Amino acid sequence: MADCSTQAAGTCLFNLRANQPALTDLEYSCTLYDNNCSPISDTEDVCNPGTALDSTLPYTVDVKSRSNTGNAIAANIAYGAGTYSRDNSGFTTDDCSNGLDGCSDLYLQFPY
């Protein structure tokens, strides 16, 4: 969790990781964190549109879309009555690459 930072109370983080080990296909995983960067869901090793993340939150977080093109990792999620993306929510990104293995992280904020 390279770039998770503490958030205000009432805020959670959706983490999308795009990982591409050398000479293999791009893989996506996702996890939810509370405002203190503690995991509140299991990590979904395959995070595709339609993935539903169960957690300690009152509602399920649904992945609507995700992408990683030109080092611009992005996601659109639904929680409760709202949808959240880089366009309407606070976010941070991080390059977590190591040697020939490519990796990008997105931390998307959403209220609960």
VOGU-3710 file (C-alpha; in Angstrom, 3 decimals, decimal comma):
1> madcstqaag> 0,000/0,000/0,000  2,452/2,605/-1,232  0,302/5,703/-1,418  -2,601/5,325/1,016  -2,937/8,351/3,262  -5,240/8,954/6,208  -8,579/10,535/5,278  -11,235/12,486/7,183  -13,756/10,507/9,212  -16,620/9,294/7,026
11> tclfnlranq> -14,343/8,718/4,025  -13,095/5,423/2,600  -10,653/4,533/-0,159  -11,085/2,205/-3,113  -7,692/0,914/-4,276  -7,309/-0,365/-7,832  -3,959/-1,923/-8,680  -2,974/-2,568/-12,296  -0,103/-5,025/-12,292  1,781/-6,282/-15,337
21> paltdleysc> 4,586/-8,715/-14,583  7,216/-8,771/-17,333  5,941/-10,335/-20,579  2,481/-11,157/-19,204  -1,028/-9,716/-19,448  -2,250/-6,796/-17,367  -3,982/-7,883/-14,140  -6,267/-5,787/-11,906  -6,930/-6,238/-8,189  -8,931/-4,065/-5,771
31> tlydnncspi> -9,315/-3,517/-2,025  -11,277/-1,154/0,234  -9,641/0,791/3,078  -11,109/2,823/5,922  -10,071/6,417/6,616  -7,023/5,152/8,593  -5,795/2,965/5,672  -6,800/-0,303/7,339  -8,294/-2,892/4,932  -12,057/-3,330/5,329
41> sdtedvcnpg> -12,494/-5,850/2,494  -10,657/-8,837/1,161  -8,507/-8,127/-1,880  -10,251/-9,176/-5,066  -7,487/-10,683/-7,211  -9,541/-10,192/-10,370  -11,156/-6,759/-10,410  -13,297/-6,366/-13,512  -16,414/-4,334/-14,254  -19,170/-6,085/-12,329
51> taldstlpyt> -16,950/-7,007/-9,373  -18,778/-6,406/-6,073  -16,693/-5,749/-2,959  -18,253/-6,795/0,325  -16,858/-5,100/3,414  -17,779/-3,746/6,821  -19,569/-0,840/5,079  -23,389/-0,774/4,970  -23,467/-1,158/1,141  -21,526/-3,148/-1,448
61> vdvksrsntg> -19,018/-1,271/-3,616  -19,556/-2,165/-7,283  -16,868/-1,690/-9,932  -18,504/-0,091/-12,980  -15,373/0,376/-15,109  -11,603/0,431/-14,874  -8,703/1,215/-17,193  -4,982/1,836/-17,301  -3,927/3,540/-20,513  -0,939/5,773/-20,940
71> naiaaniayg> -0,117/5,572/-17,205  -3,557/7,039/-16,384  -5,162/4,432/-14,135  -8,874/5,087/-13,638  -11,997/3,505/-12,172  -15,690/4,224/-11,763  -17,378/2,715/-8,695  -20,893/2,774/-7,252  -21,615/2,911/-3,527  -25,042/3,529/-2,043
81> agtysrdnsg> -26,796/6,087/-4,241  -23,570/7,599/-5,642  -20,984/6,899/-8,312  -17,364/7,979/-7,905  -14,473/8,405/-10,337  -11,417/10,577/-10,955  -13,842/13,157/-12,422  -15,864/13,774/-9,247  -13,853/12,485/-6,287  -10,492/13,009/-4,645
91> fttddcsngl> -7,842/10,548/-5,771  -4,130/9,799/-5,773  -2,078/7,599/-8,078  1,235/5,876/-7,547  3,759/4,091/-9,743  4,500/0,840/-7,909  6,631/-0,664/-10,705  9,603/-2,822/-9,830  12,243/-3,589/-12,455  10,523/-5,009/-15,542
101> dgcsdlylqf> 7,219/-5,474/-13,693  4,821/-2,599/-14,369  2,404/-1,491/-11,665  0,038/1,446/-11,036  -2,154/2,198/-8,018  -5,269/4,356/-7,795  -6,719/5,413/-4,432  -10,214/6,827/-4,963  -12,011/8,559/-2,075  -15,721/8,091/-1,411
111> py> -18,003/8,948/1,505  -19,879/6,351/3,492
//
